[in-house]
């Protein structure tokens, strides 16, 4: 197994976290969170990958044929669906915040400070 997918997942995580920390726009921060979550897709697929493996359909392949891990694929698909829902929810919150306060800069939202 190559380390490249793990390095790519780590790079995506770092780039996304850097964007989250340095962002001055809530829409940009939501985009960076999506990049972080995309890193988890790559990580999950790398964990479930098996060299020479085929899709886990057991109807047309002979017994003993290596297959990729179907659990990792199911987790990745679940991650994609949850990620899409979370992104839509966060963008809706940003939109409502922008309507109410007139800005998407998290530092300018003084009414939200404790």
TILUMTI-722905 format. One record per atom (N, C-alpha, C): residue number from 1; x, y, z. Coordinates in steps of 0.02 Angstrom, whole numbers, always signed. Each point is the difference from the previous one (the first is absolute). Layout:
<sites>
+------+--------+--------+--------+
: resi :      x :      y :      z :
+------+--------+--------+--------+
:  NUM :      X :      Y :      Z :
...
+------+--------+--------+--------+
</sites>
This chain:
<sites>
+------+--------+--------+--------+
: resi :      x :      y :      z :
+------+--------+--------+--------+
:    1 :    +43 :    -59 :     +0 :
:    1 :    -43 :    +59 :     +0 :
:    1 :    +44 :    +61 :     +0 :
:    2 :    -14 :    +45 :    -43 :
:    2 :    +37 :    +62 :     -4 :
:    2 :    -22 :    +48 :    +55 :
:    3 :    +46 :    +42 :    +20 :
:    3 :    -15 :    +50 :    +51 :
:    3 :    -30 :    +63 :    -30 :
:    4 :     -3 :     +3 :    -66 :
:    4 :    -24 :    +61 :    -34 :
:    4 :    -71 :    +19 :    +21 :
:    5 :    -49 :    -46 :     +3 :
:    5 :    -67 :    +21 :    +21 :
:    5 :     -2 :    +27 :    +71 :
:    6 :    +40 :    -29 :    +44 :
:    6 :     +2 :    +25 :    +68 :
:    6 :    +31 :    +70 :     +4 :
:    7 :    +53 :    +10 :    -41 :
:    7 :    +30 :    +66 :     -2 :
:    7 :    -48 :    +52 :    -30 :
:    8 :    -37 :    -21 :    -52 :
:    8 :    -49 :    +46 :    -30 :
:    8 :    -55 :    +17 :    +50 :
:    9 :    -23 :    -50 :    +38 :
:    9 :    -52 :    +13 :    +50 :
:    9 :    +26 :    +47 :    +54 :
:   10 :    +61 :    -10 :    +22 :
:   10 :    +29 :    +44 :    +50 :
:   10 :    +10 :    +70 :    -26 :
:   11 :    +22 :     +5 :    -63 :
:   11 :     +9 :    +66 :    -31 :
:   11 :    -66 :    +37 :     -5 :
:   12 :    -53 :    -35 :    -21 :
:   12 :    -66 :    +31 :     -5 :
:   12 :    -24 :    +23 :    +68 :
:   13 :    +13 :    -40 :    +51 :
:   13 :    -19 :    +18 :    +68 :
:   13 :    +36 :    +64 :    +22 :
:   14 :    +65 :     +2 :    -11 :
:   14 :    +39 :    +58 :    +20 :
:   14 :    -20 :    +63 :    -38 :
:   15 :    -10 :     -6 :    -65 :
:   15 :    -20 :    +58 :    -40 :
:   15 :    -69 :    +26 :    +23 :
:   16 :    -45 :    -46 :    +13 :
:   16 :    -67 :    +20 :    +23 :
:   16 :     +2 :    +33 :    +68 :
:   17 :    +39 :    -28 :    +46 :
:   17 :     +6 :    +30 :    +68 :
:   17 :    +33 :    +68 :     -4 :
:   18 :    +51 :     +6 :    -43 :
:   18 :    +32 :    +66 :     -9 :
:   18 :    -51 :    +51 :    -26 :
:   19 :    -40 :    -20 :    -47 :
:   19 :    -52 :    +45 :    -26 :
:   19 :    -51 :    +18 :    +53 :
:   20 :    -18 :    -49 :    +42 :
:   20 :    -48 :    +15 :    +53 :
:   20 :    +28 :    +50 :    +50 :
:   21 :    +63 :     -8 :    +17 :
:   21 :    +30 :    +43 :    +51 :
:   21 :    +10 :    +71 :    -27 :
:   22 :    +19 :     +6 :    -63 :
:   22 :    +16 :    +66 :    -27 :
:   22 :    -58 :    +33 :    -36 :
:   23 :    -57 :    -31 :     -3 :
:   23 :    -56 :    +27 :    -39 :
:   23 :    -32 :    +60 :    +35 :
:   24 :    -17 :    +50 :    -40 :
:   24 :    -37 :    +59 :    +24 :
:   24 :    -69 :     +4 :    -31 :
:   25 :    -21 :    -54 :    -31 :
:   25 :    -65 :     -3 :    -32 :
:   25 :    -31 :    -68 :    +17 :
:   26 :    -61 :     +1 :    +23 :
:   26 :    -33 :    -62 :    +22 :
:   26 :    -12 :    -47 :    -59 :
:   27 :    -13 :    +27 :    -59 :
:   27 :    -10 :    -44 :    -58 :
:   27 :    +66 :    -35 :    -17 :
:   28 :    +55 :    +36 :     +5 :
:   28 :    +65 :    -29 :    -12 :
:   28 :    +15 :    -54 :    +53 :
:   29 :    -20 :    +13 :    +61 :
:   29 :    +11 :    -50 :    +53 :
:   29 :    -40 :    -64 :    -12 :
:   30 :    -60 :     +8 :    -25 :
:   30 :    -40 :    -60 :    -17 :
:   30 :    +33 :    -38 :    -56 :
:   31 :    +27 :    +35 :    -49 :
:   31 :    +37 :    -33 :    -54 :
:   31 :    +61 :    -37 :    +26 :
:   32 :    +35 :    +30 :    +47 :
:   32 :    +59 :    -32 :    +29 :
:   32 :    -20 :    -62 :    +40 :
:   33 :    -57 :     +4 :    +34 :
:   33 :    -24 :    -59 :    +36 :
:   33 :    -17 :    -56 :    -48 :
:   34 :    -24 :    +17 :    -58 :
:   34 :    -14 :    -50 :    -51 :
:   34 :    +64 :    -33 :    -25 :
:   35 :    +54 :    +40 :     -5 :
:   35 :    +65 :    -29 :    -20 :
:   35 :    +25 :    -49 :    +53 :
:   36 :     -8 :    +19 :    +64 :
:   36 :    +20 :    -45 :    +54 :
:   36 :    -40 :    -65 :     -5 :
:   37 :    -64 :     +6 :    -12 :
:   37 :    -41 :    -61 :     -5 :
:   37 :    +18 :    -41 :    -61 :
:   38 :    +22 :    +32 :    -53 :
:   38 :    +22 :    -37 :    -59 :
:   38 :    +62 :    -41 :    +16 :
:   39 :    +41 :    +25 :    +45 :
:   39 :    +58 :    -39 :    +23 :
:   39 :    -21 :    -65 :    +33 :
:   40 :    -57 :     +3 :    +36 :
:   40 :    -23 :    -62 :    +31 :
:   40 :    -25 :    -49 :    -52 :
:   41 :    -27 :    +25 :    -56 :
:   41 :    -20 :    -46 :    -54 :
:   41 :    +61 :    -39 :    -26 :
:   42 :    +53 :    +38 :    -13 :
:   42 :    +61 :    -31 :    -27 :
:   42 :    +28 :    -49 :    +51 :
:   43 :     -1 :    +19 :    +64 :
:   43 :    +27 :    -45 :    +51 :
:   43 :    -41 :    -64 :     +5 :
:   44 :    -65 :     +6 :     +0 :
:   44 :    -43 :    -60 :     +4 :
:   44 :    +10 :    -46 :    -60 :
:   45 :     +5 :    +30 :    -60 :
:   45 :    +10 :    -41 :    -59 :
:   45 :    +69 :    -32 :     +0 :
:   46 :    +50 :    +35 :    +27 :
:   46 :    +67 :    -30 :     +4 :
:   46 :     +1 :    -58 :    +49 :
:   47 :    -37 :     +6 :    +54 :
:   47 :     -2 :    -55 :    +49 :
:   47 :    -33 :    -62 :    -31 :
:   48 :    -53 :    +10 :    -40 :
:   48 :    -36 :    -56 :    -28 :
:   48 :    +28 :    -27 :    -65 :
:   49 :    +52 :    +33 :    -27 :
:   49 :    +28 :    -21 :    -65 :
:   49 :    +39 :    -64 :     +9 :
:   50 :     -5 :    -43 :    -49 :
:   50 :    +39 :    -62 :     -2 :
:   50 :    +27 :     -8 :    -70 :
:   51 :    +65 :     -5 :     -7 :
:   51 :    +31 :     -5 :    -66 :
:   51 :    -26 :    -61 :    -37 :
:   52 :    -23 :    +11 :    -60 :
:   52 :    -26 :    -55 :    -41 :
:   52 :    -71 :    -19 :    +18 :
:   53 :    -29 :    +34 :    +48 :
:   53 :    -68 :    -17 :    +22 :
:   53 :    -52 :    +26 :    -49 :
:   54 :    -56 :    -33 :     -1 :
:   54 :    -55 :    +22 :    -43 :
:   54 :    -57 :    +25 :    +45 :
:   55 :    -52 :    +25 :    -32 :
:   55 :    -59 :    +22 :    +37 :
:   55 :    -31 :    -60 :    +36 :
:   56 :    -28 :    +10 :    +58 :
:   56 :    -25 :    -56 :    +39 :
:   56 :    -69 :    -26 :    -23 :
:   57 :     -5 :    -17 :    -64 :
:   57 :    -59 :    -34 :    -26 :
:   57 :    +20 :    -73 :     -8 :
:   58 :    -32 :    -43 :    +36 :
:   58 :    +22 :    -70 :     +2 :
:   58 :    -38 :    -45 :    -47 :
:   59 :    -36 :    +28 :    -48 :
:   59 :    -39 :    -43 :    -45 :
:   59 :    +40 :    -25 :    -60 :
:   60 :    +46 :    +41 :    -27 :
:   60 :    +34 :    -19 :    -61 :
:   60 :    +75 :    -14 :     +9 :
:   61 :    +25 :     +0 :    +60 :
:   61 :    +72 :    -10 :     +9 :
:   61 :    +11 :    -68 :    +34 :
:   62 :    +57 :    -33 :    -18 :
:   62 :    +14 :    -64 :    +32 :
:   62 :    +18 :     +9 :    +74 :
:   63 :    -10 :    -54 :    +37 :
:   63 :    +16 :     +2 :    +72 :
:   63 :    +75 :    +11 :    +10 :
:   64 :    +17 :    +38 :    +50 :
:   64 :    +70 :    +14 :    +15 :
:   64 :    +27 :    +62 :    -35 :
:   65 :    -40 :    +32 :    -42 :
:   65 :    +22 :    +61 :    -33 :
:   65 :     +2 :    +57 :    +52 :
:   66 :    +55 :    +37 :     +3 :
:   66 :     +2 :    +55 :    +49 :
:   66 :    -48 :    +56 :    -19 :
:   67 :    -33 :    +25 :    +51 :
:   67 :    -46 :    +56 :    -10 :
:   67 :    +19 :    +56 :    +47 :
:   68 :    -20 :    +60 :    -18 :
:   68 :    +12 :    +57 :    +45 :
:   68 :    -49 :     -4 :    +58 :
:   69 :    +17 :    +36 :    +54 :
:   69 :    -42 :     -3 :    +60 :
:   69 :    -65 :    +38 :    -11 :
:   70 :    -57 :    -34 :     +1 :
:   70 :    -63 :    +35 :    -12 :
:   70 :    -20 :    +45 :    +58 :
:   71 :    +24 :    -13 :    +60 :
:   71 :    -18 :    +42 :    +57 :
:   71 :    +30 :    +69 :     -8 :
:   72 :    +62 :     +4 :    -23 :
:   72 :    +32 :    +65 :    -11 :
:   72 :    -37 :    +39 :    -54 :
:   73 :    -22 :    -35 :    -52 :
:   73 :    -38 :    +34 :    -52 :
:   73 :    -67 :    +25 :    +26 :
:   74 :    -33 :    -39 :    +42 :
:   74 :    -64 :    +22 :    +29 :
:   74 :    +11 :    +59 :    +46 :
:   75 :    +53 :     -1 :    +39 :
:   75 :    +15 :    +56 :    +44 :
:   75 :    +15 :    +63 :    -40 :
:   76 :    +35 :     -7 :    -56 :
:   76 :    +16 :    +57 :    -42 :
:   76 :    -64 :    +29 :    -30 :
:   77 :    -44 :    -43 :    -23 :
:   77 :    -63 :    +23 :    -28 :
:   77 :    -41 :    +36 :    +53 :
:   78 :     -2 :    -27 :    +60 :
:   78 :    -35 :    +33 :    +56 :
:   78 :    +32 :    +67 :    +16 :
:   79 :    +67 :     +2 :     -2 :
:   79 :    +36 :    +63 :    +12 :
:   79 :    -17 :    +52 :    -52 :
:   80 :     -6 :    -20 :    -62 :
:   80 :    -18 :    +47 :    -54 :
:   80 :    -69 :    +28 :    +12 :
:   81 :    -48 :    -42 :    +18 :
:   81 :    -69 :    +23 :    +11 :
:   81 :     -3 :    +46 :    +60 :
:   82 :    +32 :    -19 :    +55 :
:   82 :     +0 :    +42 :    +60 :
:   82 :    +36 :    +66 :    -15 :
:   83 :    +54 :     -3 :    -38 :
:   83 :    +37 :    +60 :    -17 :
:   83 :    -41 :    +48 :    -42 :
:   84 :    -38 :    -26 :    -47 :
:   84 :    -42 :    +43 :    -42 :
:   84 :    -55 :    +33 :    +42 :
:   85 :    -30 :    -39 :    +45 :
:   85 :    -52 :    +29 :    +43 :
:   85 :    +29 :    +52 :    +47 :
:   86 :    +58 :    -14 :    +28 :
:   86 :    +32 :    +48 :    +46 :
:   86 :    +20 :    +64 :    -36 :
:   87 :    +26 :     -7 :    -60 :
:   87 :    +19 :    +60 :    -39 :
:   87 :    -61 :    +42 :    -16 :
:   88 :    -54 :    -33 :    -19 :
:   88 :    -62 :    +38 :    -15 :
:   88 :    -26 :    +35 :    +62 :
:   89 :     +2 :    -33 :    +57 :
:   89 :    -23 :    +30 :    +63 :
:   89 :    +44 :    +60 :    +19 :
:   90 :    +65 :     -8 :     -5 :
:   90 :    +45 :    +54 :    +19 :
:   90 :     -6 :    +60 :    -47 :
:   91 :     -8 :    -14 :    -65 :
:   91 :     -9 :    +56 :    -47 :
:   91 :    -66 :    +35 :    +13 :
:   92 :    -52 :    -36 :    +19 :
:   92 :    -64 :    +32 :    +17 :
:   92 :     +9 :    +44 :    +63 :
:   93 :    +38 :    -24 :    +49 :
:   93 :    +13 :    +40 :    +60 :
:   93 :    +40 :    +63 :    -17 :
:   94 :    +49 :     -7 :    -44 :
:   94 :    +39 :    +58 :    -21 :
:   94 :    -44 :    +50 :    -36 :
:   95 :    -44 :    -24 :    -42 :
:   95 :    -46 :    +44 :    -37 :
:   95 :    -45 :    +38 :    +48 :
:   96 :    -28 :    -34 :    +50 :
:   96 :    -43 :    +33 :    +48 :
:   96 :    +39 :    +49 :    +44 :
:   97 :    +61 :    -18 :    +17 :
:   97 :    +42 :    +46 :    +39 :
:   97 :    +16 :    +62 :    -41 :
:   98 :    +15 :     -9 :    -63 :
:   98 :    +15 :    +57 :    -43 :
:   98 :    -61 :    +45 :     -9 :
:   99 :    -60 :    -29 :     -4 :
:   99 :    -61 :    +41 :     -5 :
:   99 :    -12 :    +39 :    +64 :
:  100 :    +12 :    -32 :    +57 :
:  100 :    -15 :    +32 :    +64 :
:  100 :    +53 :    +52 :    +20 :
:  101 :    +64 :    -16 :    -10 :
:  101 :    +54 :    +43 :    +24 :
:  101 :    +35 :    +38 :    -56 :
:  102 :    -12 :    -18 :    -63 :
:  102 :    +29 :    +36 :    -55 :
:  102 :    +73 :    -15 :    -14 :
:  103 :    +26 :    -54 :    +28 :
:  103 :    +70 :    -18 :    -13 :
:  103 :     +8 :    -76 :     +7 :
:  104 :    +52 :    -25 :    -34 :
:  104 :    +18 :    -71 :     +8 :
:  104 :    +67 :     -7 :    +35 :
:  105 :    +27 :    +55 :    +26 :
:  105 :    +63 :     -2 :    +38 :
:  105 :    -15 :    -23 :    +71 :
:  106 :    +27 :    -56 :    +22 :
:  106 :    -14 :    -24 :    +68 :
:  106 :    +24 :    +47 :    +54 :
:  107 :    +53 :    +38 :    -13 :
:  107 :    +25 :    +46 :    +50 :
:  107 :    -45 :    +61 :     +8 :
:  108 :    -38 :    +17 :    -52 :
:  108 :    -44 :    +58 :     +3 :
:  108 :    -67 :    -15 :    +33 :
:  109 :    -13 :    -63 :    +15 :
:  109 :    -64 :    -18 :    +30 :
:  109 :     +5 :     +9 :    +76 :
:  110 :     -5 :    +62 :    +22 :
:  110 :     +9 :    +14 :    +71 :
:  110 :    -59 :    -23 :    +41 :
:  111 :    -58 :     -5 :    -30 :
:  111 :    -59 :    -22 :    +36 :
:  111 :     +2 :    -73 :    +21 :
:  112 :    +46 :    -39 :    -30 :
:  112 :     +4 :    -71 :    +17 :
:  112 :    +53 :    -14 :    +53 :
:  113 :    +35 :    +50 :    +23 :
:  113 :    +50 :    -11 :    +52 :
:  113 :    -33 :     -7 :    +68 :
:  114 :    +33 :    -39 :    +42 :
:  114 :    -29 :    -12 :    +67 :
:  114 :    +22 :    +49 :    +52 :
+------+--------+--------+--------+
</sites>
